[in-house]
Amino acid sequence: MVTTEDLESYLIRMDVDYQEVAEGMYLVRSRNDELPIVVNHSPPLLIVRMKVMELPAEVDPALFRTLLELNATDLVHGAYGIEENELILSHTFLLETLDFQELQAALESVQMAASGHMERIRHLAPVEG
């Protein structure tokens, strides 16, 4: 099972900036200054989450269909979800079988999905202001 020490070792090997914000919870930023990712070591799971954006008060209903389609076609281990007024992208893994390559792929996948889908999402949920 991956421990918090193993997780920190993985993050160091990935050459990402990270800080522990609570016990077992890390805020991770790539060197490309992408949106931060929260990595939560919560046995028996490792939860990887990124806040993609605040949702405006009104969104095109097609956004929800688009998010479900992206979940089905573009995301292998993760999914988009809505928590309060935030669009979240998350992946969940079993600590029992997690390895370095799987974590690295998950972090890269979250970053690529968020940046690759952002234009389509913002078209359906434009940021106010």
N, CA, C and O atoms as a GROMACS GRO file, in nm:
protein
  516
    1MET      N    1   0.084  -0.119   0.000
    1MET     CA    2   0.000   0.000   0.000
    1MET      C    3   0.088   0.124   0.000
    1MET      O    4   0.188   0.130   0.072
    2VAL      N    5   0.052   0.222  -0.080
    2VAL     CA    6   0.127   0.347  -0.090
    2VAL      C    7   0.102   0.430   0.036
    2VAL      O    8  -0.012   0.457   0.073
    3THR      N    9   0.211   0.469   0.102
    3THR     CA   10   0.204   0.552   0.222
    3THR      C   11   0.218   0.699   0.183
    3THR      O   12   0.243   0.730   0.066
    4THR      N   13   0.201   0.789   0.279
    4THR     CA   14   0.222   0.931   0.249
    4THR      C   15   0.368   0.956   0.214
    4THR      O   16   0.398   1.043   0.132
    5GLU      N   17   0.459   0.881   0.274
    5GLU     CA   18   0.601   0.894   0.240
    5GLU      C   19   0.626   0.852   0.095
    5GLU      O   20   0.702   0.917   0.023
    6ASP      N   21   0.563   0.742   0.054
    6ASP     CA   22   0.574   0.698  -0.086
    6ASP      C   23   0.518   0.806  -0.180
    6ASP      O   24   0.578   0.837  -0.282
    7LEU      N   25   0.404   0.861  -0.143
    7LEU     CA   26   0.339   0.963  -0.225
    7LEU      C   27   0.430   1.084  -0.241
    7LEU      O   28   0.446   1.136  -0.352
    8GLU      N   29   0.490   1.130  -0.132
    8GLU     CA   30   0.582   1.243  -0.140
    8GLU      C   31   0.702   1.209  -0.228
    8GLU      O   32   0.749   1.294  -0.304
    9SER      N   33   0.750   1.088  -0.219
    9SER     CA   34   0.861   1.044  -0.303
    9SER      C   35   0.821   1.049  -0.451
    9SER      O   36   0.900   1.092  -0.535
   10TYR      N   37   0.700   1.005  -0.481
   10TYR     CA   38   0.650   1.010  -0.619
   10TYR      C   39   0.645   1.154  -0.669
   10TYR      O   40   0.686   1.183  -0.781
   11LEU      N   41   0.594   1.244  -0.586
   11LEU     CA   42   0.582   1.384  -0.626
   11LEU      C   43   0.719   1.447  -0.650
   11LEU      O   44   0.736   1.527  -0.742
   12ILE      N   45   0.815   1.411  -0.568
   12ILE     CA   46   0.953   1.460  -0.588
   12ILE      C   47   1.007   1.408  -0.720
   12ILE      O   48   1.068   1.483  -0.796
   13ARG      N   49   0.987   1.279  -0.748
   13ARG     CA   50   1.035   1.220  -0.874
   13ARG      C   51   0.971   1.285  -0.996
   13ARG      O   52   1.033   1.293  -1.102
   14MET      N   53   0.848   1.332  -0.982
   14MET     CA   54   0.777   1.396  -1.093
   14MET      C   55   0.823   1.539  -1.115
   14MET      O   56   0.788   1.601  -1.215
   15ASP      N   57   0.901   1.592  -1.022
   15ASP     CA   58   0.952   1.729  -1.031
   15ASP      C   59   0.838   1.830  -1.040
   15ASP      O   60   0.839   1.919  -1.125
   16VAL      N   61   0.741   1.816  -0.951
   16VAL     CA   62   0.631   1.911  -0.941
   16VAL      C   63   0.646   1.988  -0.809
   16VAL      O   64   0.706   1.939  -0.714
   17ASP      N   65   0.590   2.108  -0.806
   17ASP     CA   66   0.585   2.182  -0.680
   17ASP      C   67   0.466   2.129  -0.601
   17ASP      O   68   0.357   2.114  -0.656
   18TYR      N   69   0.487   2.102  -0.475
   18TYR     CA   70   0.376   2.056  -0.392
   18TYR      C   71   0.394   2.107  -0.251
   18TYR      O   72   0.505   2.138  -0.207
   19GLN      N   73   0.282   2.116  -0.181
   19GLN     CA   74   0.288   2.150  -0.040
   19GLN      C   75   0.178   2.073   0.030
   19GLN      O   76   0.068   2.055  -0.023
   20GLU      N   77   0.209   2.027   0.150
   20GLU     CA   78   0.110   1.956   0.229
   20GLU      C   79   0.024   2.061   0.298
   20GLU      O   80   0.074   2.139   0.379
   21VAL      N   81  -0.105   2.063   0.266
   21VAL     CA   82  -0.196   2.164   0.321
   21VAL      C   83  -0.275   2.111   0.440
   21VAL      O   84  -0.332   2.189   0.517
   22ALA      N   85  -0.280   1.982   0.455
   22ALA     CA   86  -0.340   1.914   0.570
   22ALA      C   87  -0.278   1.775   0.572
   22ALA      O   88  -0.213   1.734   0.475
   23GLU      N   89  -0.298   1.703   0.680
   23GLU     CA   90  -0.236   1.571   0.688
   23GLU      C   91  -0.284   1.483   0.573
   23GLU      O   92  -0.403   1.455   0.560
   24GLY      N   93  -0.188   1.440   0.489
   24GLY     CA   94  -0.220   1.354   0.374
   24GLY      C   95  -0.281   1.424   0.255
   24GLY      O   96  -0.316   1.360   0.156
   25MET      N   97  -0.294   1.556   0.262
   25MET     CA   98  -0.354   1.632   0.151
   25MET      C   99  -0.250   1.729   0.095
   25MET      O  100  -0.192   1.810   0.168
   26TYR      N  101  -0.228   1.718  -0.036
   26TYR     CA  102  -0.122   1.796  -0.101
   26TYR      C  103  -0.181   1.882  -0.211
   26TYR      O  104  -0.272   1.840  -0.283
   27LEU      N  105  -0.130   2.002  -0.224
   27LEU     CA  106  -0.162   2.091  -0.334
   27LEU      C  107  -0.045   2.082  -0.431
   27LEU      O  108   0.068   2.114  -0.395
   28VAL      N  109  -0.072   2.038  -0.553
   28VAL     CA  110   0.032   2.009  -0.651
   28VAL      C  111   0.019   2.104  -0.770
   28VAL      O  112  -0.090   2.124  -0.823
   29ARG      N  113   0.131   2.161  -0.809
   29ARG     CA  114   0.137   2.246  -0.929
   29ARG      C  115   0.249   2.195  -1.017
   29ARG      O  116   0.358   2.162  -0.970
   30SER      N  117   0.220   2.190  -1.147
   30SER     CA  118   0.324   2.151  -1.242
   30SER      C  119   0.416   2.270  -1.264
   30SER      O  120   0.385   2.381  -1.223
   31ARG      N  121   0.528   2.247  -1.328
   31ARG     CA  122   0.620   2.355  -1.360
   31ARG      C  123   0.562   2.448  -1.466
   31ARG      O  124   0.611   2.559  -1.485
   32ASN      N  125   0.455   2.404  -1.535
   32ASN     CA  126   0.390   2.486  -1.638
   32ASN      C  127   0.288   2.581  -1.579
   32ASN      O  128   0.220   2.652  -1.652
   33ASP      N  129   0.276   2.583  -1.445
   33ASP     CA  130   0.184   2.672  -1.374
   33ASP      C  131   0.039   2.648  -1.414
   33ASP      O  132  -0.038   2.743  -1.428
   34GLU      N  133   0.003   2.523  -1.433
   34GLU     CA  134  -0.136   2.486  -1.462
   34GLU      C  135  -0.220   2.507  -1.336
   34GLU      O  136  -0.167   2.544  -1.231
   35LEU      N  137  -0.349   2.484  -1.348
   35LEU     CA  138  -0.435   2.491  -1.230
   35LEU      C  139  -0.384   2.391  -1.126
   35LEU      O  140  -0.339   2.282  -1.162
   36PRO      N  141  -0.392   2.426  -0.998
   36PRO     CA  142  -0.344   2.334  -0.895
   36PRO      C  143  -0.433   2.210  -0.886
   36PRO      O  144  -0.552   2.214  -0.915
   37ILE      N  145  -0.371   2.102  -0.844
   37ILE     CA  146  -0.440   1.974  -0.826
   37ILE      C  147  -0.428   1.936  -0.679
   37ILE      O  148  -0.321   1.948  -0.620
   38VAL      N  149  -0.538   1.891  -0.621
   38VAL     CA  150  -0.536   1.842  -0.484
   38VAL      C  151  -0.521   1.690  -0.488
   38VAL      O  152  -0.598   1.621  -0.555
   39VAL      N  153  -0.422   1.640  -0.417
   39VAL     CA  154  -0.398   1.496  -0.407
   39VAL      C  155  -0.421   1.460  -0.261
   39VAL      O  156  -0.350   1.507  -0.172
   40ASN      N  157  -0.521   1.375  -0.237
   40ASN     CA  158  -0.561   1.341  -0.101
   40ASN      C  159  -0.537   1.194  -0.073
   40ASN      O  160  -0.602   1.106  -0.130
   41HIS      N  161  -0.442   1.167   0.016
   41HIS     CA  162  -0.411   1.031   0.060
   41HIS      C  163  -0.510   0.998   0.171
   41HIS      O  164  -0.494   1.041   0.285
   42SER      N  165  -0.612   0.921   0.136
   42SER     CA  166  -0.721   0.890   0.228
   42SER      C  167  -0.749   0.740   0.222
   42SER      O  168  -0.844   0.697   0.156
   43PRO      N  169  -0.666   0.660   0.293
   43PRO     CA  170  -0.676   0.514   0.283
   43PRO      C  171  -0.819   0.466   0.298
   43PRO      O  172  -0.892   0.509   0.388
   44PRO      N  173  -0.858   0.377   0.209
   44PRO     CA  174  -0.779   0.299   0.113
   44PRO      C  175  -0.767   0.365  -0.025
   44PRO      O  176  -0.726   0.300  -0.121
   45LEU      N  177  -0.802   0.494  -0.035
   45LEU     CA  178  -0.805   0.560  -0.165
   45LEU      C  179  -0.705   0.674  -0.176
   45LEU      O  180  -0.662   0.731  -0.076
   46LEU      N  181  -0.669   0.705  -0.299
   46LEU     CA  182  -0.600   0.827  -0.332
   46LEU      C  183  -0.694   0.904  -0.425
   46LEU      O  184  -0.735   0.853  -0.529
   47ILE      N  185  -0.727   1.026  -0.385
   47ILE     CA  186  -0.821   1.106  -0.463
   47ILE      C  187  -0.745   1.223  -0.523
   47ILE      O  188  -0.676   1.297  -0.453
   48VAL      N  189  -0.757   1.239  -0.654
   48VAL     CA  190  -0.692   1.346  -0.728
   48VAL      C  191  -0.803   1.434  -0.782
   48VAL      O  192  -0.890   1.387  -0.855
   49ARG      N  193  -0.801   1.564  -0.744
   49ARG     CA  194  -0.909   1.656  -0.783
   49ARG      C  195  -0.854   1.789  -0.831
   49ARG      O  196  -0.756   1.841  -0.776
   50MET      N  197  -0.918   1.842  -0.932
   50MET     CA  198  -0.882   1.975  -0.982
   50MET      C  199  -1.011   2.056  -0.997
   50MET      O  200  -1.107   2.011  -1.058
   51LYS      N  201  -1.010   2.176  -0.940
   51LYS     CA  202  -1.120   2.269  -0.964
   51LYS      C  203  -1.096   2.331  -1.101
   51LYS      O  204  -0.998   2.403  -1.121
   52VAL      N  205  -1.185   2.302  -1.194
   52VAL     CA  206  -1.171   2.351  -1.331
   52VAL      C  207  -1.218   2.496  -1.340
   52VAL      O  208  -1.153   2.578  -1.404
   53MET      N  209  -1.332   2.526  -1.276
   53MET     CA  210  -1.384   2.662  -1.280
   53MET      C  211  -1.502   2.677  -1.186
   53MET      O  212  -1.567   2.580  -1.148
   54GLU      N  213  -1.530   2.802  -1.150
   54GLU     CA  214  -1.656   2.837  -1.084
   54GLU      C  215  -1.761   2.842  -1.193
   54GLU      O  216  -1.737   2.896  -1.301
   55LEU      N  217  -1.876   2.786  -1.166
   55LEU     CA  218  -1.983   2.791  -1.265
   55LEU      C  219  -2.065   2.918  -1.246
   55LEU      O  220  -2.093   2.958  -1.133
   56PRO      N  221  -2.102   2.982  -1.356
   56PRO     CA  222  -2.187   3.101  -1.345
   56PRO      C  223  -2.327   3.063  -1.299
   56PRO      O  224  -2.363   2.945  -1.296
   57ALA      N  225  -2.405   3.162  -1.262
   57ALA     CA  226  -2.540   3.136  -1.213
   57ALA      C  227  -2.625   3.064  -1.317
   57ALA      O  228  -2.708   2.979  -1.282
   58GLU      N  229  -2.605   3.098  -1.444
   58GLU     CA  230  -2.681   3.033  -1.551
   58GLU      C  231  -2.584   2.970  -1.650
   58GLU      O  232  -2.490   3.034  -1.696
   59VAL      N  233  -2.609   2.844  -1.681
   59VAL     CA  234  -2.528   2.775  -1.782
   59VAL      C  235  -2.621   2.712  -1.885
   59VAL      O  236  -2.737   2.682  -1.857
   60ASP      N  237  -2.568   2.695  -2.003
   60ASP     CA  238  -2.640   2.627  -2.109
   60ASP      C  239  -2.663   2.483  -2.064
   60ASP      O  240  -2.567   2.415  -2.027
   61PRO      N  241  -2.787   2.433  -2.066
   61PRO     CA  242  -2.813   2.294  -2.026
   61PRO      C  243  -2.730   2.192  -2.105
   61PRO      O  244  -2.710   2.080  -2.059
   62ALA      N  245  -2.683   2.230  -2.223
   62ALA     CA  246  -2.599   2.141  -2.302
   62ALA      C  247  -2.467   2.111  -2.232
   62ALA      O  248  -2.400   2.013  -2.265
   63LEU      N  249  -2.428   2.195  -2.136
   63LEU     CA  250  -2.305   2.169  -2.061
   63LEU      C  251  -2.310   2.032  -1.994
   63LEU      O  252  -2.212   1.958  -1.996
   64PHE      N  253  -2.423   1.998  -1.934
   64PHE     CA  254  -2.433   1.873  -1.861
   64PHE      C  255  -2.420   1.752  -1.954
   64PHE      O  256  -2.355   1.653  -1.920
   65ARG      N  257  -2.481   1.761  -2.070
   65ARG     CA  258  -2.465   1.653  -2.169
   65ARG      C  259  -2.320   1.644  -2.214
   65ARG      O  260  -2.265   1.535  -2.227
   66THR      N  261  -2.258   1.759  -2.239
   66THR     CA  262  -2.118   1.762  -2.284
   66THR      C  263  -2.027   1.699  -2.179
   66THR      O  264  -1.939   1.621  -2.213
   67LEU      N  265  -2.049   1.732  -2.051
   67LEU     CA  266  -1.966   1.674  -1.945
   67LEU      C  267  -1.983   1.522  -1.938
   67LEU      O  268  -1.886   1.449  -1.919
   68LEU      N  269  -2.107   1.473  -1.954
   68LEU     CA  270  -2.131   1.328  -1.954
   68LEU      C  271  -2.063   1.262  -2.074
   68LEU      O  272  -2.008   1.153  -2.062
   69GLU      N  273  -2.068   1.328  -2.190
   69GLU     CA  274  -2.002   1.274  -2.308
   69GLU      C  275  -1.850   1.269  -2.288
   69GLU      O  276  -1.786   1.170  -2.324
   70LEU      N  277  -1.793   1.375  -2.230
   70LEU     CA  278  -1.649   1.375  -2.203
   70LEU      C  279  -1.612   1.267  -2.103
   70LEU      O  280  -1.508   1.203  -2.118
   71ASN      N  281  -1.696   1.246  -2.002
   71ASN     CA  282  -1.672   1.138  -1.906
   71ASN      C  283  -1.667   1.002  -1.976
   71ASN      O  284  -1.586   0.917  -1.941
   72ALA      N  285  -1.754   0.983  -2.074
   72ALA     CA  286  -1.763   0.854  -2.142
   72ALA      C  287  -1.654   0.834  -2.247
   72ALA      O  288  -1.614   0.720  -2.273
   73THR      N  289  -1.604   0.941  -2.307
   73THR     CA  290  -1.513   0.925  -2.420
   73THR      C  291  -1.368   0.965  -2.392
   73THR      O  292  -1.277   0.907  -2.451
   74ASP      N  293  -1.346   1.063  -2.306
   74ASP     CA  294  -1.211   1.119  -2.290
   74ASP      C  295  -1.144   1.088  -2.157
   74ASP      O  296  -1.023   1.108  -2.144
   75LEU      N  297  -1.219   1.041  -2.060
   75LEU     CA  298  -1.162   1.019  -1.927
   75LEU      C  299  -1.166   0.871  -1.892
   75LEU      O  300  -1.272   0.809  -1.892
   76VAL      N  301  -1.048   0.816  -1.863
   76VAL     CA  302  -1.041   0.672  -1.835
   76VAL      C  303  -1.072   0.642  -1.688
   76VAL      O  304  -1.160   0.561  -1.659
   77HIS      N  305  -1.000   0.706  -1.597
   77HIS     CA  306  -1.018   0.679  -1.454
   77HIS      C  307  -1.093   0.789  -1.381
   77HIS      O  308  -1.120   0.777  -1.262
   78GLY      N  309  -1.127   0.895  -1.450
   78GLY     CA  310  -1.182   1.011  -1.383
   78GLY      C  311  -1.316   1.052  -1.439
   78GLY      O  312  -1.373   0.988  -1.527
   79ALA      N  313  -1.363   1.164  -1.384
   79ALA     CA  314  -1.492   1.216  -1.427
   79ALA      C  315  -1.505   1.362  -1.386
   79ALA      O  316  -1.445   1.408  -1.289
   80TYR      N  317  -1.585   1.434  -1.465
   80TYR     CA  318  -1.626   1.568  -1.426
   80TYR      C  319  -1.743   1.555  -1.330
   80TYR      O  320  -1.824   1.463  -1.340
   81GLY      N  321  -1.750   1.648  -1.237
   81GLY     CA  322  -1.863   1.654  -1.146
   81GLY      C  323  -1.883   1.798  -1.103
   81GLY      O  324  -1.800   1.885  -1.128
   82ILE      N  325  -1.995   1.823  -1.038
   82ILE     CA  326  -2.025   1.956  -0.988
   82ILE      C  327  -2.042   1.946  -0.837
   82ILE      O  328  -2.120   1.865  -0.787
   83GLU      N  329  -1.968   2.030  -0.767
   83GLU     CA  330  -1.978   2.037  -0.622
   83GLU      C  331  -2.004   2.182  -0.586
   83GLU      O  332  -1.922   2.270  -0.613
   84GLU      N  333  -2.120   2.205  -0.526
   84GLU     CA  334  -2.166   2.342  -0.501
   84GLU      C  335  -2.167   2.416  -0.635
   84GLU      O  336  -2.238   2.373  -0.725
   85ASN      N  337  -2.093   2.524  -0.651
   85ASN     CA  338  -2.091   2.596  -0.778
   85ASN      C  339  -1.961   2.575  -0.854
   85ASN      O  340  -1.924   2.659  -0.936
   86GLU      N  341  -1.893   2.467  -0.829
   86GLU     CA  342  -1.762   2.443  -0.891
   86GLU      C  343  -1.766   2.320  -0.980
   86GLU      O  344  -1.823   2.217  -0.945
   87LEU      N  345  -1.703   2.334  -1.097
   87LEU     CA  346  -1.683   2.220  -1.185
   87LEU      C  347  -1.552   2.154  -1.145
   87LEU      O  348  -1.447   2.218  -1.146
   88ILE      N  349  -1.558   2.027  -1.110
   88ILE     CA  350  -1.444   1.952  -1.057
   88ILE      C  351  -1.412   1.837  -1.152
   88ILE      O  352  -1.502   1.774  -1.209
   89LEU      N  353  -1.284   1.811  -1.169
   89LEU     CA  354  -1.238   1.693  -1.242
   89LEU      C  355  -1.166   1.606  -1.140
   89LEU      O  356  -1.073   1.653  -1.073
   90SER      N  357  -1.206   1.481  -1.128
   90SER     CA  358  -1.145   1.397  -1.025
   90SER      C  359  -1.114   1.256  -1.077
   90SER      O  360  -1.179   1.205  -1.167
   91HIS      N  361  -1.013   1.198  -1.015
   91HIS     CA  362  -0.974   1.059  -1.038
   91HIS      C  363  -0.961   0.994  -0.900
   91HIS      O  364  -0.921   1.061  -0.804
   92THR      N  365  -0.993   0.867  -0.890
   92THR     CA  366  -0.981   0.795  -0.764
   92THR      C  367  -0.907   0.664  -0.790
   92THR      O  368  -0.935   0.593  -0.887
   93PHE      N  369  -0.812   0.632  -0.701
   93PHE     CA  370  -0.731   0.511  -0.715
   93PHE      C  371  -0.725   0.437  -0.583
   93PHE      O  372  -0.736   0.497  -0.476
   94LEU      N  373  -0.706   0.305  -0.591
   94LEU     CA  374  -0.680   0.225  -0.473
   94LEU      C  375  -0.533   0.237  -0.437
   94LEU      O  376  -0.446   0.215  -0.521
   95LEU      N  377  -0.504   0.271  -0.314
   95LEU     CA  378  -0.366   0.283  -0.269
   95LEU      C  379  -0.295   0.147  -0.273
   95LEU      O  380  -0.173   0.140  -0.287
   96GLU      N  381  -0.371   0.042  -0.261
   96GLU     CA  382  -0.314  -0.094  -0.259
   96GLU      C  383  -0.237  -0.125  -0.387
   96GLU      O  384  -0.137  -0.196  -0.383
   97THR      N  385  -0.285  -0.073  -0.500
   97THR     CA  386  -0.223  -0.108  -0.629
   97THR      C  387  -0.160   0.010  -0.701
   97THR      O  388  -0.105  -0.006  -0.810
   98LEU      N  389  -0.166   0.128  -0.642
   98LEU     CA  390  -0.113   0.248  -0.707
   98LEU      C  391   0.038   0.241  -0.719
   98LEU      O  392   0.107   0.200  -0.626
   99ASP      N  393   0.088   0.282  -0.836
   99ASP     CA  394   0.234   0.291  -0.852
   99ASP      C  395   0.268   0.428  -0.911
   99ASP      O  396   0.180   0.506  -0.944
  100PHE      N  397   0.397   0.455  -0.922
  100PHE     CA  398   0.446   0.585  -0.969
  100PHE      C  399   0.389   0.620  -1.106
  100PHE      O  400   0.337   0.731  -1.124
  101GLN      N  401   0.397   0.530  -1.201
  101GLN     CA  402   0.352   0.559  -1.337
  101GLN      C  403   0.203   0.591  -1.341
  101GLN      O  404   0.160   0.678  -1.417
  102GLU      N  405   0.124   0.521  -1.261
  102GLU     CA  406  -0.020   0.544  -1.260
  102GLU      C  407  -0.052   0.683  -1.204
  102GLU      O  408  -0.139   0.753  -1.257
  103LEU      N  409   0.017   0.724  -1.098
  103LEU     CA  410  -0.005   0.857  -1.042
  103LEU      C  411   0.039   0.964  -1.141
  103LEU      O  412  -0.031   1.063  -1.161
  104GLN      N  413   0.154   0.945  -1.201
  104GLN     CA  414   0.204   1.042  -1.299
  104GLN      C  415   0.106   1.056  -1.416
  104GLN      O  416   0.076   1.167  -1.460
  105ALA      N  417   0.056   0.945  -1.465
  105ALA     CA  418  -0.041   0.948  -1.575
  105ALA      C  419  -0.170   1.018  -1.532
  105ALA      O  420  -0.231   1.090  -1.611
  106ALA      N  421  -0.212   0.997  -1.409
  106ALA     CA  422  -0.334   1.061  -1.360
  106ALA      C  423  -0.320   1.212  -1.354
  106ALA      O  424  -0.409   1.285  -1.398
  107LEU      N  425  -0.208   1.260  -1.300
  107LEU     CA  426  -0.186   1.405  -1.291
  107LEU      C  427  -0.179   1.467  -1.430
  107LEU      O  428  -0.238   1.572  -1.454
  108GLU      N  429  -0.108   1.401  -1.521
  108GLU     CA  430  -0.100   1.451  -1.658
  108GLU      C  431  -0.236   1.448  -1.727
  108GLU      O  432  -0.270   1.539  -1.802
  109SER      N  433  -0.312   1.343  -1.703
  109SER     CA  434  -0.444   1.328  -1.764
  109SER      C  435  -0.539   1.438  -1.717
  109SER      O  436  -0.613   1.495  -1.798
  110VAL      N  437  -0.537   1.469  -1.589
  110VAL     CA  438  -0.622   1.574  -1.535
  110VAL      C  439  -0.586   1.708  -1.599
  110VAL      O  440  -0.675   1.783  -1.640
  111GLN      N  441  -0.457   1.737  -1.606
  111GLN     CA  442  -0.413   1.864  -1.666
  111GLN      C  443  -0.449   1.872  -1.814
  111GLN      O  444  -0.498   1.975  -1.861
  112MET      N  445  -0.425   1.764  -1.887
  112MET     CA  446  -0.455   1.764  -2.030
  112MET      C  447  -0.604   1.774  -2.056
  112MET      O  448  -0.647   1.846  -2.146
  113ALA      N  449  -0.684   1.703  -1.978
  113ALA     CA  450  -0.829   1.707  -1.998
  113ALA      C  451  -0.882   1.847  -1.971
  113ALA      O  452  -0.960   1.901  -2.049
  114ALA      N  453  -0.840   1.905  -1.859
  114ALA     CA  454  -0.890   2.038  -1.825
  114ALA      C  455  -0.851   2.140  -1.931
  114ALA      O  456  -0.934   2.221  -1.973
  115SER      N  457  -0.727   2.138  -1.975
  115SER     CA  458  -0.686   2.237  -2.075
  115SER      C  459  -0.746   2.205  -2.212
  115SER      O  460  -0.783   2.297  -2.286
  116GLY      N  461  -0.756   2.079  -2.247
  116GLY     CA  462  -0.812   2.041  -2.377
  116GLY      C  463  -0.961   2.063  -2.389
  116GLY      O  464  -1.012   2.087  -2.499
  117HIS      N  465  -1.032   2.056  -2.279
  117HIS     CA  466  -1.177   2.071  -2.282
  117HIS      C  467  -1.222   2.213  -2.248
  117HIS      O  468  -1.340   2.246  -2.265
  118MET      N  469  -1.130   2.297  -2.200
  118MET     CA  470  -1.168   2.427  -2.145
  118MET      C  471  -1.246   2.515  -2.244
  118MET      O  472  -1.346   2.576  -2.206
  119GLU      N  473  -1.203   2.522  -2.368
  119GLU     CA  474  -1.272   2.608  -2.464
  119GLU      C  475  -1.417   2.563  -2.483
  119GLU      O  476  -1.509   2.645  -2.486
  120ARG      N  477  -1.436   2.434  -2.496
  120ARG     CA  478  -1.571   2.378  -2.515
  120ARG      C  479  -1.658   2.405  -2.392
  120ARG      O  480  -1.775   2.440  -2.405
  121ILE      N  481  -1.600   2.388  -2.272
  121ILE     CA  482  -1.675   2.409  -2.148
  121ILE      C  483  -1.709   2.556  -2.131
  121ILE      O  484  -1.822   2.590  -2.098
  122ARG      N  485  -1.612   2.643  -2.152
  122ARG     CA  486  -1.635   2.788  -2.134
  122ARG      C  487  -1.737   2.842  -2.233
  122ARG      O  488  -1.806   2.940  -2.205
  123HIS      N  489  -1.748   2.780  -2.349
  123HIS     CA  490  -1.850   2.820  -2.447
  123HIS      C  491  -1.989   2.796  -2.389
  123HIS      O  492  -2.080   2.876  -2.413
  124LEU      N  493  -2.007   2.688  -2.314
  124LEU     CA  494  -2.136   2.654  -2.256
  124LEU      C  495  -2.158   2.713  -2.118
  124LEU      O  496  -2.272   2.722  -2.071
  125ALA      N  497  -2.050   2.754  -2.051
  125ALA     CA  498  -2.059   2.813  -1.918
  125ALA      C  499  -1.963   2.932  -1.911
  125ALA      O  500  -1.862   2.928  -1.840
  126PRO      N  501  -1.995   3.039  -1.985
  126PRO     CA  502  -1.902   3.153  -1.988
  126PRO      C  503  -1.884   3.216  -1.851
  126PRO      O  504  -1.978   3.226  -1.773
  127VAL      N  505  -1.761   3.257  -1.825
  127VAL     CA  506  -1.728   3.319  -1.698
  127VAL      C  507  -1.784   3.460  -1.699
  127VAL      O  508  -1.769   3.536  -1.795
  128GLU      N  509  -1.850   3.494  -1.588
  128GLU     CA  510  -1.910   3.628  -1.577
  128GLU      C  511  -1.802   3.729  -1.545
  128GLU      O  512  -1.700   3.696  -1.485
  129GLY      N  513  -1.824   3.853  -1.587
  129GLY     CA  514  -1.732   3.957  -1.547
  129GLY      C  515  -1.678   4.033  -1.654
  129GLY      O  516  -1.598   4.124  -1.631
   0.00000   0.00000   0.00000
